[in-house]
């Protein structure tokens, strides 16, 4: 293992190489174990099961809806955080990051407190319009959006901060309004960051479990996504759970392949 192009630095110490190798093993061994435990002979039969197709369709549908919501709501928020100055901006950025550190089950409980039948928003919705959100497909989308939105916002905010704000100033001196500058100058420059944020939010939504099962339940055909189906099968048919887990692993690898230029390229020397 080479550690640096400069021979003057000497060999890498074993005290760093050994834990680094253990870390790599910790990341690789579970994936290899999943591949080895998958019942490959039964895989074609499992892949055509109505339950799998149903859960996969709900997962893709709700994750895509959540991704679009993240883009519609998160892009303005990311711009506000990156391009404006206001009192409490640090607090807002901290609130954006809360779902990243919040336990998923707590996220589901928080969503129930907000949108449940007696929640802060859910109560008035039920009383005024007869609309209930929990344990519906809409609840799945809300849960996915809640946990995935920070990934989109932080990704796009980073792209906005990495971009040169002088372009905005030049556009303003030429008479462009702030809205026109956003549409004609800022947006085209951060399109790669927006694309990466959308993929990250989609992948996070596809893998969401805790908030979904707490807020939306696990009802086949309505709220049962792929992670919930895997959880159900793990208790009754572990081999099927391994096979279904492999399906989600493939989706994860596809996302990683699309983002390879962002994550897999070597850092500049």
C-alpha positions in Angstrom: 0.0 0.0 0.0 1.5 3.3 -1.1 0.6 6.3 1.1 2.2 9.3 -0.5 4.2 10.2 -3.5 7.0 11.8 -1.4 9.6 9.2 -0.1 10.8 11.6 2.5 7.7 10.9 4.6 8.7 7.3 5.1 6.5 4.2 5.4 2.9 4.5 6.7 2.8 3.3 10.4 1.1 0.0 11.1 -0.8 1.7 13.9 -2.8 3.5 11.1 -2.8 0.8 8.5 -4.2 -1.9 10.7 -7.3 0.0 11.9 -7.8 1.3 8.3 -7.8 -2.3 7.1 -10.3 -3.3 9.8 -12.5 -0.4 8.7 -12.4 -1.6 5.1 -13.3 -5.1 6.3 -16.2 -3.8 8.4 -17.6 -2.2 5.3 -17.0 -5.0 2.9 -17.7 -8.2 4.9 -21.5 -7.5 5.4 -22.0 -6.8 1.7 -20.1 -10.0 0.8 -22.1 -11.9 3.4 -25.3 -10.7 1.8 -24.2 -11.8 -1.6 -23.1 -15.2 -0.3 -26.3 -15.8 1.7 -28.6 -14.9 -1.2 -30.4 -18.0 -2.5 -29.5 -17.5 -6.1 -31.5 -20.5 -7.4 -34.6 -19.1 -5.8 -33.9 -15.6 -6.8 -35.8 -15.6 -10.2 -38.9 -17.0 -8.5 -38.7 -14.4 -5.7 -38.2 -11.5 -8.1 -41.6 -12.2 -9.8 -43.5 -12.5 -6.6 -46.5 -10.0 -6.5 -45.5 -8.9 -3.0 -42.0 -7.9 -4.2 -43.3 -6.1 -7.3 -45.9 -4.3 -5.2 -43.4 -3.2 -2.5 -40.8 -2.2 -5.2 -43.4 -0.1 -7.0 -44.4 1.7 -3.8 -40.8 2.3 -2.9 -39.9 3.7 -6.3 -43.1 5.8 -6.5 -42.8 7.3 -3.0 -39.0 7.8 -3.2 -39.4 9.6 -6.5 -42.2 11.8 -5.1 -40.1 12.6 -2.1 -37.1 13.4 -4.3 -39.3 15.9 -6.3 -40.6 17.5 -3.1 -37.0 17.8 -1.8 -36.0 19.6 -5.1 -39.0 21.9 -5.0 -38.7 22.8 -1.3 -35.0 22.3 -0.8 -33.6 24.3 -3.6 -35.0 27.6 -2.4 -33.9 26.8 1.2 -30.4 25.9 0.0 -30.2 29.2 -1.9 -31.4 31.2 1.1 -28.7 29.6 3.3 -25.9 30.0 0.8 -26.7 33.4 -0.7 -28.4 35.5 2.0 -27.5 36.7 5.4 -30.1 37.0 8.2 -30.3 36.6 11.9 -30.7 33.0 12.9 -29.2 31.5 9.8 -27.1 29.2 11.9 -30.2 28.0 13.7 -32.0 27.3 10.5 -29.0 25.3 9.2 -29.0 23.4 12.4 -32.7 22.6 12.1 -32.1 21.3 8.6 -29.5 18.9 9.9 -31.7 17.6 12.8 -33.2 14.7 10.8 -29.7 13.4 10.0 -29.0 12.8 13.7 -32.6 12.1 14.9 -33.3 8.3 15.5 -35.6 7.2 12.7 -38.3 6.0 15.1 -38.3 9.4 16.8 -38.7 11.0 13.4 -41.8 8.9 12.9 -43.2 9.9 16.3 -42.5 13.5 15.5 -44.4 13.2 12.2 -47.3 11.6 14.2 -47.2 14.6 16.6 -47.4 17.0 13.6 -49.6 15.2 11.1 -51.4 12.6 13.2 -55.2 12.6 13.7 -54.7 14.8 16.8 -51.5 16.4 15.6 -50.6 20.1 15.3 -51.4 20.1 11.6 -53.2 16.8 11.3 -55.9 17.7 13.8 -57.2 20.7 11.8 -56.9 18.8 8.6 -59.2 16.1 9.9 -61.6 18.6 11.5 -61.9 21.0 8.6 -61.5 18.7 5.6 -61.9 15.2 6.9 -58.3 14.4 5.7 -56.2 12.0 7.7 -52.5 11.5 6.7 -51.1 8.6 8.9 -51.0 5.1 7.5 -51.5 6.2 3.9 -49.2 6.4 0.9 -49.0 10.1 1.5 -47.6 9.4 4.9 -44.9 7.4 3.3 -44.0 10.3 1.0 -43.9 12.7 4.0 -41.7 10.4 6.0 -39.3 9.9 3.1 -39.2 13.7 2.5 -38.5 14.5 6.1 -35.5 12.2 6.3 -34.2 12.9 2.8 -34.5 16.7 2.6 -31.3 17.4 4.6 -29.3 15.4 2.1 -30.6 17.5 -0.8 -30.3 20.9 1.0 -26.7 20.3 2.3 -25.6 19.0 -1.1 -27.0 21.9 -3.0 -25.9 24.5 -0.4 -22.3 23.1 -0.7 -22.5 23.5 -4.5 -23.8 27.1 -4.2 -21.0 28.0 -1.7 -18.4 26.4 -4.0 -19.6 28.5 -6.9 -18.3 31.9 -7.5 -20.8 34.5 -6.1 -19.1 37.2 -8.3 -21.2 36.0 -11.2 -24.3 37.1 -9.3 -22.7 40.5 -8.7 -21.9 40.9 -12.4 -25.4 40.0 -13.4 -26.8 42.6 -11.0 -24.6 45.3 -12.4 -26.0 44.5 -15.8 -29.5 45.1 -14.6 -30.6 41.5 -13.8 -33.0 41.1 -10.9 -32.2 38.6 -8.2 -34.8 36.2 -9.5 -33.4 36.4 -13.1 -29.9 35.9 -11.8 -31.0 32.8 -10.0 -32.7 31.4 -13.1 -30.2 32.4 -15.7 -26.9 32.3 -13.8 -27.0 30.5 -10.5 -29.2 27.6 -11.4 -27.2 26.4 -14.5 -23.9 26.6 -12.5 -25.2 24.3 -9.7 -27.0 21.8 -11.8 -24.5 19.0 -11.0 -25.0 19.6 -7.3 -28.8 19.6 -7.7 -28.5 16.3 -9.6 -26.3 14.8 -6.9 -28.7 16.0 -4.2 -31.7 14.5 -6.0 -30.0 11.2 -6.3 -28.9 11.2 -2.6 -32.4 12.1 -1.4 -33.9 9.4 -3.6 -31.5 6.7 -2.3 -32.1 7.8 1.3 -35.9 7.6 0.7 -35.6 4.1 -0.9 -33.8 2.8 2.2 -36.0 4.5 4.8 -37.5 2.2 7.5 -38.0 3.6 11.0 -39.9 6.8 10.3 -42.0 5.0 7.7 -43.2 2.0 9.8 -43.9 4.4 12.8 -45.8 7.0 10.8 -47.2 5.0 7.9 -47.4 1.5 9.1 -46.7 -1.7 7.1 -49.7 -2.4 5.0 -49.1 -4.4 1.8 -50.2 -2.5 -1.3 -50.5 0.9 0.5 -47.5 1.6 2.7 -45.3 -1.5 2.6 -42.0 -0.4 1.0 -39.1 -2.7 0.2 -37.3 -2.2 3.6 -40.6 -3.0 5.4 -41.1 -6.1 3.2 -37.6 -7.2 4.0 -38.2 -6.7 7.7 -41.4 -8.8 7.5 -39.7 -11.6 5.6 -36.7 -11.7 7.9 -39.0 -13.0 10.6 -40.6 -15.7 8.6 -38.3 -16.4 5.6 -34.7 -15.2 6.1 -33.6 -16.5 2.6 -36.2 -14.3 1.0 -35.1 -11.4 3.1 -31.5 -11.9 1.8 -32.7 -11.9 -1.8 -34.8 -8.8 -1.3 -31.9 -7.1 0.4 -29.8 -7.9 -2.6 -32.3 -6.0 -4.8 -31.9 -2.9 -2.7 -28.1 -3.3 -2.7 -28.2 -3.2 -6.5 -30.2 0.1 -6.4 -27.5 1.5 -4.1 -24.7 0.4 -6.4 -26.5 2.1 -9.3 -26.7 5.3 -7.4 -23.0 5.0 -6.5 -22.1 4.4 -10.1 -24.0 7.5 -11.2 -22.2 9.6 -8.6 -18.8 7.9 -9.2 -17.2 11.2 -10.4 -18.3 12.8 -7.1 -17.3 10.1 -4.7 -14.9 7.7 -6.4 -12.4 10.0 -8.1 -9.1 10.4 -6.4 -8.4 13.6 -4.6 -5.9 15.9 -6.4 -2.3 15.6 -5.4 
